[in-house]
């Protein structure tokens, strides 16, 4: 479930004077890292029935702060506090049921506790109910109710609710489509720091379908979401800097954004970086960095990366020359019908490079390459 996070330690000002001092002392102990004192203070109060202490004790077991993490014990204390109408405990207990932490996954029970918390004004619970009605988790999908709960959370500044509500109005699948209302909600969420909303705004200004195109605005929103780790935005910015789209061409900046996307697992970025550093037309050739990124993409099954990694091993560029590894990567790419890899593998078999000389095997790979209509001089047997 997106954007679900537990409520942290609380101290309610309405606590009785008898308990307020101990609650405050426990919180101060927690803030200075003295979990033992915090636990002792809250445990006594929790056993006496103080719902705030019960909630905080539940959270200590939930997070493993000062005690061995125990989801069942967290559930126990959350439940005690929740039954006393502690909204934070009701919300967190709902999450335990939703995620199956300390209890079996039970969306209906999660819904029940979120509803209790939402009726007390808990914003996170209101968003979660909107999500459950939106996606049909534990309840029958009901867009009217989803909108109702999203609106309540959105009015209180919940950016995830603003974004999801925007999607509903944008798609117009359950309500009449209202792009202007969707845009307004996307802007609120984007300005509040919601990465998906920022990316959505960038797409709107980039594509110019429902709104006048604005390269300046689309770059602004791509940058904001990219800085939050949105891979799609990182790739977009990399391409913009690489090609000079609406921004001054800058290969170094392009490489920076490709690398950020690559570190987050973008296969496209990993392959592209390998080719950029191999080619050397945009940045200085760096075979070691090329080998690093090509290897990551090759291990994920990308034929182009496998072929180019084979070339690096064959030529000893950026890595010690290793004909066996070159043949290995050529074979992996060749089996995916990469015609250049098939040609290179054939050549390896002709000359016994990294493999035992085998003209029959060589002919097999040359024929497979030729069958793709990619015949070259290199593929001729002498």
C-alpha positions in Angstrom: 0.0 0.0 0.0 1.5 3.3 -1.0 2.4 6.0 1.5 1.4 4.0 4.5 3.6 4.7 7.5 3.1 4.3 11.2 2.4 7.2 13.6 5.3 7.8 15.9 5.5 8.4 19.6 3.0 10.8 21.0 2.4 12.8 24.1 -1.2 14.0 24.5 -1.6 17.3 26.4 -5.0 16.1 27.8 -3.3 13.3 29.8 -4.1 13.4 33.5 -1.6 15.4 35.6 -0.7 12.2 37.4 0.4 10.6 34.2 1.6 13.6 32.3 4.9 14.0 34.1 5.9 10.3 33.7 4.8 10.4 30.0 7.0 13.5 29.5 9.9 12.0 31.3 9.6 8.9 29.1 9.6 11.0 26.0 12.6 13.0 27.1 14.5 9.8 27.9 13.6 8.5 24.4 14.9 11.7 22.8 18.3 11.4 24.5 18.5 7.7 23.5 17.7 6.3 27.0 15.3 3.6 25.8 15.5 1.7 29.1 14.1 4.6 31.2 11.5 5.4 28.5 10.4 1.7 28.5 10.2 1.5 32.3 8.2 4.7 32.6 5.7 3.8 29.9 5.4 0.1 30.9 4.2 1.0 34.4 1.7 3.5 33.0 0.6 1.1 30.3 -0.2 -1.6 32.9 -2.2 0.9 34.7 -4.3 1.4 31.6 -2.9 4.7 30.2 -3.6 4.5 26.4 -0.8 6.9 25.4 1.8 4.8 27.2 0.2 1.6 25.7 0.5 3.1 22.3 4.2 4.2 22.8 5.0 0.8 24.3 3.5 -0.8 21.2 5.6 1.4 19.0 8.8 0.4 20.8 8.1 -3.2 20.2 7.1 -2.4 16.6 10.3 -0.6 15.8 12.6 -2.6 18.1 13.6 0.6 20.0 15.3 -0.5 23.3 13.6 -3.9 23.2 13.8 -6.9 20.9 11.4 -6.2 18.0 8.2 -8.2 18.5 5.2 -7.5 16.2 2.9 -9.7 18.4 3.7 -7.6 21.5 3.3 -4.4 19.4 -0.2 -5.6 18.4 -1.0 -6.5 22.0 -0.3 -2.9 23.2 -1.8 -1.2 20.1 -5.0 -3.2 20.6 -5.2 -2.1 24.3 -4.8 1.5 23.4 -7.1 1.3 20.3 -9.9 -0.1 22.4 -9.6 3.1 24.5 -10.1 5.1 21.3 -6.5 6.1 20.8 -6.6 7.1 17.1 -2.8 6.6 16.6 -3.1 3.1 18.0 -6.1 2.4 15.9 -4.3 3.5 12.8 -1.1 1.5 13.5 -3.2 -1.6 14.4 -4.9 -1.2 11.1 -1.5 -1.2 9.4 -0.5 -4.4 11.3 -3.5 -6.2 9.9 -2.9 -4.8 6.4 0.7 -5.8 6.3 0.4 -9.0 8.3 2.8 -8.0 11.0 2.2 -9.9 14.3 -1.2 -11.0 12.9 -2.4 -12.7 9.8 -3.2 -10.4 6.9 -6.8 -9.3 7.3 -7.9 -6.4 5.1 -11.4 -6.3 6.7 -9.9 -5.8 10.2 -7.5 -3.3 8.8 -10.4 -1.4 7.3 -12.3 -1.5 10.6 -9.4 0.0 12.6 -8.7 2.6 9.9 -12.4 3.6 10.0 -12.3 4.1 13.8 -9.2 6.3 13.4 -10.5 8.2 10.4 -13.7 9.1 12.2 -11.5 10.8 14.8 -9.8 12.8 12.1 -6.7 10.8 11.6 -5.4 11.9 8.2 -3.4 8.8 7.4 -6.4 6.6 8.1 -8.6 8.8 5.9 -6.1 8.4 3.1 -5.9 4.6 3.7 -9.7 4.3 3.5 -9.7 6.2 0.2 -7.0 3.8 -1.1 -9.0 0.7 0.0 -12.2 1.9 -1.6 -10.2 3.0 -4.7 -8.4 -0.4 -5.1 -11.0 -2.7 -3.6 -8.8 -3.9 -0.8 -11.0 -5.6 1.9 -14.1 -3.8 0.5 -16.0 -3.6 -2.7 -14.5 -0.8 -4.9 -16.5 2.3 -4.4 -15.2 5.5 -6.1 -17.7 7.8 -4.4 -16.4 6.7 -1.0 -12.8 6.7 -2.2 -13.3 10.3 -3.3 -15.0 11.2 0.0 -12.0 9.9 2.1 -9.4 11.2 -0.3 -11.0 14.7 -0.1 -11.0 14.7 3.7 -7.3 13.8 3.7 -6.5 16.1 0.8 -8.0 19.1 2.6 -5.7 18.5 5.5 -2.7 18.6 3.2 -2.1 14.9 2.6 -0.2 15.0 -0.7 -0.8 11.3 -1.5 -4.6 11.9 -1.2 -4.3 15.0 -3.4 -2.4 13.0 -6.1 -4.7 10.0 -6.0 -7.7 12.3 -6.2 -6.1 14.0 -9.1 -5.7 10.7 -10.9 -9.4 9.9 -10.4 -10.5 13.2 -12.0 -7.8 12.9 -14.7 -8.8 9.4 -15.8 -12.5 10.1 -15.6 -13.3 6.4 -15.2 -15.6 6.7 -12.3 -16.5 10.4 -12.4 -16.8 12.9 -15.2 -13.3 13.8 -16.4 -12.2 17.2 -15.1 -8.6 17.9 -16.1 -8.5 21.3 -14.5 -9.5 19.9 -11.2 -6.9 17.2 -11.6 -4.2 19.7 -12.5 -5.0 21.8 -9.4 -4.7 18.7 -7.2 -1.4 17.6 -8.9 0.0 21.1 -8.3 -0.9 21.0 -4.6 0.6 17.5 -4.3 3.7 18.5 -6.3 4.3 21.7 -4.4 4.0 19.5 -1.2 6.8 17.3 -2.4 5.0 14.3 -3.8 7.4 12.8 -6.4 4.7 11.0 -8.5 2.7 14.2 -8.7 5.8 16.1 -9.8 6.5 13.6 -12.5 2.9 13.7 -13.6 3.1 17.5 -13.9 6.4 17.2 -15.9 4.6 14.9 -18.3 1.7 17.2 -18.7 3.9 20.2 -19.6 6.2 18.0 -21.7 3.5 16.3 -23.8 1.3 19.3 -24.3 -1.8 17.3 -24.7 -4.2 18.7 -22.1 -2.2 21.8 -21.4 0.0 24.1 -23.4 3.5 22.6 -23.7 6.2 24.3 -21.6 9.7 22.9 -21.6 10.7 25.2 -18.8 7.9 23.9 -16.5 8.4 20.3 -17.5 12.2 20.5 -16.7 11.4 22.1 -13.4 9.1 19.3 -12.3 11.4 16.6 -13.8 14.2 18.0 -11.7 12.1 18.1 -8.5 11.0 14.5 -8.8 14.4 13.3 -10.1 16.0 14.6 -6.9 13.6 12.5 -4.9 14.8 9.4 -6.8 12.1 9.1 -9.5 13.9 7.0 -12.1 11.7 8.0 -15.0 12.5 11.7 -14.3 16.2 11.0 -14.0 16.1 9.3 -17.5 14.2 12.2 -19.0 16.6 14.8 -17.7 19.6 12.7 -18.9 18.1 12.6 -22.4 17.3 16.4 -22.3 20.9 17.2 -21.3 22.3 14.7 -23.8 20.3 16.1 -26.7 20.0 19.7 -25.6 16.1 19.6 -25.4 14.9 22.9 -23.9 18.2 23.2 -22.0 21.8 23.7 -22.9 23.4 20.4 -24.0 25.7 19.1 -21.2 27.0 15.6 -21.5 28.4 15.7 -18.0 25.0 16.4 -16.5 23.5 13.8 -18.7 25.9 11.2 -17.4 25.2 12.3 -13.8 21.4 11.7 -14.2 22.0 8.4 -16.1 24.2 7.2 -13.3 21.6 8.1 -10.7 19.0 6.1 -12.6 21.5 3.3 -13.2 22.2 3.0 -9.4 18.5 2.6 -8.8 18.5 -0.3 -11.2 17.5 1.3 -14.6 18.6 -1.2 -17.2 18.3 1.5 -19.9 20.6 3.8 -18.0 23.1 1.0 -17.3 23.3 0.0 -21.0 23.4 3.6 -22.1 26.3 4.5 -19.8 28.2 1.5 -21.0 27.8 2.7 -24.6 28.6 6.3 -23.7 31.9 5.4 -22.0 32.8 3.0 -24.8 32.0 5.4 -27.6 33.8 8.5 -26.2 32.1 10.9 -28.6 30.2 12.7 -25.8 32.5 12.2 -22.8 36.1 10.9 -22.5 36.4 7.2 -23.2 36.5 5.2 -20.0 36.5 1.5 -20.6 36.6 0.6 -16.9 33.4 2.5 -16.3 31.9 1.1 -19.5 32.7 -2.4 -18.3 31.2 -1.7 -14.9 27.8 -0.7 -16.3 27.8 -3.1 -19.2 28.3 -6.0 -16.8 25.3 -4.9 -14.7 23.1 -4.8 -17.8 24.6 -8.0 -19.3 23.9 -9.9 -16.1 20.2 -8.9 -16.4 20.1 -10.5 -19.9 20.5 -7.5 -22.2 21.9 -8.9 -25.4 23.5 -5.6 -26.6 25.3 -5.2 -23.2 26.4 -8.9 -23.4 27.9 -8.4 -26.9 29.7 -5.2 -26.0 31.0 -6.6 -22.8 32.3 -9.5 -24.9 34.2 -7.0 -27.1 35.8 -5.4 -24.0 37.0 -8.8 -22.8 38.2 -9.8 -26.3 40.2 -6.6 -26.7 41.2 -6.2 -23.1 39.6 -2.7 -22.8 38.8 -1.7 -19.2 39.4 -5.2 -18.0 42.2 -7.8 -18.4 41.9 -9.6 -21.8 40.0 -12.8 -21.3 38.9 -14.7 -24.4 36.9 -17.3 -22.5 34.8 -14.6 -20.9 34.5 -12.9 -24.3 33.2 -16.1 -25.8 30.8 -16.6 -22.9 29.2 -13.2 -23.3 29.1 -13.5 -27.1 27.3 -16.9 -26.7 24.7 -15.4 -24.3 24.0 -12.5 -26.8 24.1 -14.9 -29.8 21.4 -17.1 -28.2 19.2 -14.0 -28.2 19.7 -13.5 -31.9 22.2 -10.7 -31.7 23.7 -11.0 -35.2 27.0 -9.3 -34.4 27.5 -11.6 -31.4 26.7 -14.6 -33.7 29.4 -13.4 -36.1 31.9 -12.8 -33.4 31.2 -16.2 -31.8 31.7 -17.8 -35.2 35.0 -16.0 -35.6 36.1 -17.3 -32.2 35.3 -20.9 -33.2 37.1 -20.5 -36.5 40.3 -19.3 -34.8 40.0 -21.2 -31.5 39.8 -18.0 -29.4 38.4 -18.7 -26.0 36.9 -21.9 -27.3 38.2 -25.0 -29.0 38.5 -24.6 -32.8 35.3 -26.0 -34.3 34.4 -25.1 -37.9 31.0 -26.8 -37.7 30.1 -24.7 -34.7 31.4 -21.6 -36.5 29.4 -22.4 -39.5 26.3 -22.8 -37.4 26.6 -19.4 -35.9 27.4 -17.7 -39.2 24.4 -19.3 -40.8 22.2 -18.1 -37.9 23.6 -14.6 -38.4 23.0 -14.8 -42.2 19.5 -16.0 -41.7 18.8 -12.6 -40.0 19.9 -10.9 -43.2 23.0 -9.5 -41.6 25.8 -11.0 -43.6 29.3 -9.4 -43.3 32.8 -10.0 -44.6 33.9 -11.3 -41.2 31.4 -14.1 -41.5 33.1 -15.7 -44.6 34.9 -19.0 -43.9 38.3 -19.3 -45.5 
